Structures are given as structure tokens and as C-alpha cells.
């Protein structure tokens, strides 16, 4: 069984600190490059969740179009 080495946030590769001197996967609040990465990740999860919901037969878009008469 392979063991993985963990690193402290001060011992990261140079590319991990390329944005603003912080770990690019660190969860930071505010207008930071890390926030944009997390925003994109969560948006992708939300889109996938909606797609699966729609494929299961529950379509918000179809229901709204039906309500307004299309």
C-alpha cells in the first residue's frame, strides 16, 4: 500500500502559489482568484445536478414554459 506525503501550505510547488501567494485550492472569502476557482467548481456541480434532475423528469424550464403558454 502506497502512503502519500502531505505538505504544509508553506512547502507547496511554485505553481500552487502562482495566483496571489496563497494555495490556489485554499477556501478564501472575498474577491480572490481562489474564490473564482471554487465558484467554477460549484457551478459545474450545480449544472450537473440540474441536468440529472431534468433527465429524471423534473424540468423547471419545461414547467415554466407550460405556465406561460408555450
VMD Tcl script that builds the backbone (N, CA, C; Angstrom):
set m [mol new atoms 210]
animate dup $m
set s [atomselect $m all]
$s set {name element resname resid chain x y z} {
  {N N UNK 1 A 0.846 -1.176 0.000}
  {CA C UNK 1 A 0.000 0.000 0.000}
  {C C UNK 1 A 0.891 1.238 0.000}
  {N N UNK 2 A 0.569 2.148 -0.882}
  {CA C UNK 2 A 1.360 3.364 -1.023}
  {C C UNK 2 A 0.882 4.421 -0.032}
  {N N UNK 3 A 1.822 5.076 0.615}
  {CA C UNK 3 A 1.459 6.164 1.513}
  {C C UNK 3 A 1.736 7.487 0.817}
  {N N UNK 4 A 0.886 8.445 1.068}
  {CA C UNK 4 A 1.058 9.751 0.443}
  {C C UNK 4 A 1.631 10.727 1.446}
  {N N UNK 5 A 2.515 11.526 0.933}
  {CA C UNK 5 A 3.136 12.550 1.756}
  {C C UNK 5 A 2.253 13.794 1.759}
  {N N UNK 6 A 2.037 14.364 2.922}
  {CA C UNK 6 A 1.296 15.614 2.992}
  {C C UNK 6 A 2.275 16.762 3.192}
  {N N UNK 7 A 1.922 17.892 2.652}
  {CA C UNK 7 A 2.792 19.058 2.736}
  {C C UNK 7 A 2.082 20.174 3.490}
  {N N UNK 8 A 2.857 20.986 4.149}
  {CA C UNK 8 A 2.270 22.172 4.757}
  {C C UNK 8 A 2.046 23.208 3.661}
  {N N UNK 9 A 1.228 24.203 3.949}
  {CA C UNK 9 A 0.923 25.203 2.927}
  {C C UNK 9 A 2.118 26.096 2.618}
  {N N UNK 10 A 3.170 26.037 3.423}
  {CA C UNK 10 A 4.361 26.833 3.128}
  {C C UNK 10 A 5.341 26.074 2.247}
  {N N UNK 11 A 5.105 24.773 2.036}
  {CA C UNK 11 A 6.008 23.935 1.255}
  {C C UNK 11 A 5.325 23.456 -0.032}
  {N N UNK 12 A 4.631 24.352 -0.711}
  {CA C UNK 12 A 3.899 23.988 -1.922}
  {C C UNK 12 A 4.740 24.262 -3.153}
  {N N UNK 13 A 4.458 23.560 -4.257}
  {CA C UNK 13 A 5.146 23.865 -5.508}
  {C C UNK 13 A 4.860 25.306 -5.933}
  {N N UNK 14 A 5.726 25.855 -6.753}
  {CA C UNK 14 A 5.590 27.254 -7.160}
  {C C UNK 14 A 4.277 27.521 -7.876}
  {N N UNK 15 A 3.786 26.566 -8.657}
  {CA C UNK 15 A 2.544 26.784 -9.406}
  {C C UNK 15 A 1.347 26.911 -8.464}
  {N N UNK 16 A 1.390 26.296 -7.302}
  {CA C UNK 16 A 0.273 26.383 -6.360}
  {C C UNK 16 A 0.146 27.781 -5.785}
  {N N UNK 17 A 1.226 28.511 -5.717}
  {CA C UNK 17 A 1.198 29.862 -5.179}
  {C C UNK 17 A 1.209 30.927 -6.272}
  {N N UNK 18 A 0.944 30.547 -7.507}
  {CA C UNK 18 A 1.086 31.468 -8.633}
  {C C UNK 18 A 0.049 32.579 -8.632}
  {N N UNK 19 A -1.088 32.403 -7.998}
  {CA C UNK 19 A -2.157 33.391 -8.071}
  {C C UNK 19 A -1.874 34.618 -7.224}
  {N N UNK 20 A -1.838 34.453 -5.937}
  {CA C UNK 20 A -1.625 35.598 -5.056}
  {C C UNK 20 A -0.780 35.220 -3.843}
  {N N UNK 21 A 0.096 34.277 -4.040}
  {CA C UNK 21 A 0.970 33.858 -2.956}
  {C C UNK 21 A 0.328 32.914 -1.967}
  {N N UNK 22 A -0.895 32.482 -2.249}
  {CA C UNK 22 A -1.609 31.553 -1.374}
  {C C UNK 22 A -1.879 30.272 -2.154}
  {N N UNK 23 A -2.175 29.218 -1.447}
  {CA C UNK 23 A -2.527 27.942 -2.074}
  {C C UNK 23 A -3.761 28.155 -2.949}
  {N N UNK 24 A -3.710 27.732 -4.216}
  {CA C UNK 24 A -4.827 28.012 -5.125}
  {C C UNK 24 A -6.077 27.220 -4.794}
  {N N UNK 25 A -5.996 26.194 -3.951}
  {CA C UNK 25 A -7.178 25.445 -3.543}
  {C C UNK 25 A -7.672 25.842 -2.159}
  {N N UNK 26 A -7.044 26.830 -1.544}
  {CA C UNK 26 A -7.464 27.295 -0.232}
  {C C UNK 26 A -8.815 27.982 -0.365}
  {N N UNK 27 A -9.708 27.723 0.599}
  {CA C UNK 27 A -11.042 28.322 0.556}
  {C C UNK 27 A -10.971 29.682 1.223}
  {N N UNK 28 A -10.937 30.741 0.414}
  {CA C UNK 28 A -10.857 32.111 0.910}
  {C C UNK 28 A -12.119 32.860 0.521}
  {N N UNK 29 A -12.597 33.708 1.411}
  {CA C UNK 29 A -13.747 34.544 1.109}
  {C C UNK 29 A -13.273 35.837 0.469}
  {N N UNK 30 A -14.126 36.451 -0.314}
  {CA C UNK 30 A -13.794 37.724 -0.931}
  {C C UNK 30 A -13.494 37.564 -2.406}
  {N N UNK 31 A -13.041 38.645 -3.027}
  {CA C UNK 31 A -12.734 38.662 -4.455}
  {C C UNK 31 A -11.305 38.200 -4.659}
  {N N UNK 32 A -11.106 36.899 -4.636}
  {CA C UNK 32 A -9.774 36.330 -4.786}
  {C C UNK 32 A -9.790 35.333 -5.939}
  {N N UNK 33 A -8.629 35.033 -6.506}
  {CA C UNK 33 A -8.586 34.001 -7.554}
  {C C UNK 33 A -9.085 32.646 -7.046}
  {N N UNK 34 A -8.845 32.357 -5.776}
  {CA C UNK 34 A -9.330 31.096 -5.217}
  {C C UNK 34 A -10.851 31.056 -5.214}
  {N N UNK 35 A -11.485 32.188 -4.936}
  {CA C UNK 35 A -12.952 32.234 -4.945}
  {C C UNK 35 A -13.489 31.946 -6.341}
  {N N UNK 36 A -12.801 32.431 -7.364}
  {CA C UNK 36 A -13.238 32.162 -8.732}
  {C C UNK 36 A -13.112 30.679 -9.076}
  {N N UNK 37 A -12.064 30.031 -8.599}
  {CA C UNK 37 A -11.923 28.586 -8.828}
  {C C UNK 37 A -13.057 27.823 -8.157}
  {N N UNK 38 A -13.336 28.169 -6.887}
  {CA C UNK 38 A -14.416 27.481 -6.172}
  {C C UNK 38 A -15.775 27.793 -6.803}
  {N N UNK 39 A -15.966 29.011 -7.277}
  {CA C UNK 39 A -17.207 29.373 -7.944}
  {C C UNK 39 A -17.422 28.504 -9.184}
  {N N UNK 40 A -16.384 28.324 -9.978}
  {CA C UNK 40 A -16.491 27.488 -11.168}
  {C C UNK 40 A -16.777 26.036 -10.836}
  {N N UNK 41 A -16.116 25.535 -9.808}
  {CA C UNK 41 A -16.343 24.141 -9.397}
  {C C UNK 41 A -17.770 23.933 -8.925}
  {N N UNK 42 A -18.256 24.840 -8.087}
  {CA C UNK 42 A -19.618 24.695 -7.572}
  {C C UNK 42 A -20.658 24.905 -8.668}
  {N N UNK 43 A -20.371 25.789 -9.625}
  {CA C UNK 43 A -21.283 25.970 -10.753}
  {C C UNK 43 A -21.369 24.702 -11.593}
  {N N UNK 44 A -20.248 24.039 -11.792}
  {CA C UNK 44 A -20.249 22.785 -12.556}
  {C C UNK 44 A -21.045 21.711 -11.832}
  {N N UNK 45 A -20.913 21.644 -10.516}
  {CA C UNK 45 A -21.684 20.674 -9.732}
  {C C UNK 45 A -23.176 20.999 -9.831}
  {N N UNK 46 A -23.527 22.285 -9.746}
  {CA C UNK 46 A -24.926 22.690 -9.852}
  {C C UNK 46 A -25.509 22.380 -11.214}
  {N N UNK 47 A -24.735 22.618 -12.269}
  {CA C UNK 47 A -25.205 22.309 -13.617}
  {C C UNK 47 A -25.434 20.813 -13.779}
  {N N UNK 48 A -24.524 20.003 -13.284}
  {CA C UNK 48 A -24.682 18.552 -13.370}
  {C C UNK 48 A -25.899 18.098 -12.571}
  {N N UNK 49 A -26.092 18.678 -11.385}
  {CA C UNK 49 A -27.256 18.311 -10.570}
  {C C UNK 49 A -28.555 18.656 -11.296}
  {N N UNK 50 A -28.606 19.852 -11.920}
  {CA C UNK 50 A -29.809 20.221 -12.661}
  {C C UNK 50 A -30.023 19.301 -13.857}
  {N N UNK 51 A -28.947 18.964 -14.557}
  {CA C UNK 51 A -29.075 18.072 -15.709}
  {C C UNK 51 A -29.635 16.720 -15.288}
  {N N UNK 52 A -29.135 16.173 -14.200}
  {CA C UNK 52 A -29.650 14.892 -13.708}
  {C C UNK 52 A -31.103 15.024 -13.262}
  {N N UNK 53 A -31.437 16.138 -12.613}
  {CA C UNK 53 A -32.815 16.394 -12.184}
  {C C UNK 53 A -33.735 16.449 -13.403}
  {N N UNK 54 A -33.280 17.127 -14.469}
  {CA C UNK 54 A -34.066 17.252 -15.687}
  {C C UNK 54 A -34.242 15.895 -16.367}
  {N N UNK 55 A -33.183 15.108 -16.404}
  {CA C UNK 55 A -33.270 13.782 -17.015}
  {C C UNK 55 A -34.181 12.841 -16.226}
  {N N UNK 56 A -34.359 13.118 -14.947}
  {CA C UNK 56 A -35.254 12.298 -14.127}
  {C C UNK 56 A -36.721 12.654 -14.354}
  {N N UNK 57 A -36.959 13.727 -15.150}
  {CA C UNK 57 A -38.336 14.083 -15.468}
  {C C UNK 57 A -38.848 15.326 -14.795}
  {N N UNK 58 A -38.047 15.961 -13.975}
  {CA C UNK 58 A -38.460 17.183 -13.285}
  {C C UNK 58 A -37.788 18.367 -13.961}
  {N N UNK 59 A -38.473 19.000 -14.887}
  {CA C UNK 59 A -37.863 20.087 -15.645}
  {C C UNK 59 A -38.465 21.425 -15.247}
  {N N UNK 60 A -37.668 22.260 -14.632}
  {CA C UNK 60 A -38.111 23.593 -14.251}
  {C C UNK 60 A -38.401 24.418 -15.501}
  {N N UNK 61 A -37.526 24.342 -16.489}
  {CA C UNK 61 A -37.700 25.115 -17.721}
  {C C UNK 61 A -38.992 24.703 -18.429}
  {N N UNK 62 A -39.254 23.423 -18.552}
  {CA C UNK 62 A -40.469 22.950 -19.216}
  {C C UNK 62 A -41.711 23.388 -18.444}
  {N N UNK 63 A -41.660 23.328 -17.125}
  {CA C UNK 63 A -42.808 23.742 -16.314}
  {C C UNK 63 A -43.077 25.236 -16.445}
  {N N UNK 64 A -42.037 26.055 -16.483}
  {CA C UNK 64 A -42.217 27.498 -16.641}
  {C C UNK 64 A -42.786 27.805 -18.018}
  {N N UNK 65 A -42.262 27.167 -19.051}
  {CA C UNK 65 A -42.801 27.381 -20.409}
  {C C UNK 65 A -44.265 26.963 -20.490}
  {N N UNK 66 A -44.623 25.906 -19.792}
  {CA C UNK 66 A -46.015 25.440 -19.786}
  {C C UNK 66 A -46.908 26.469 -19.086}
  {N N UNK 67 A -46.397 27.083 -18.014}
  {CA C UNK 67 A -47.188 28.061 -17.262}
  {C C UNK 67 A -47.447 29.335 -18.069}
  {N N UNK 68 A -46.488 29.726 -18.900}
  {CA C UNK 68 A -46.685 30.965 -19.665}
  {C C UNK 68 A -47.322 30.705 -21.033}
  {N N UNK 69 A -47.663 29.462 -21.314}
  {CA C UNK 69 A -48.447 29.147 -22.502}
  {C C UNK 69 A -47.691 28.692 -23.724}
  {N N UNK 70 A -46.451 28.308 -23.588}
  {CA C UNK 70 A -45.721 27.805 -24.758}
  {C C UNK 70 A -45.813 26.329 -24.867}
}
mol reanalyze $m
mol bondsrecalc $m
mol representation Tube
mol addrep $m
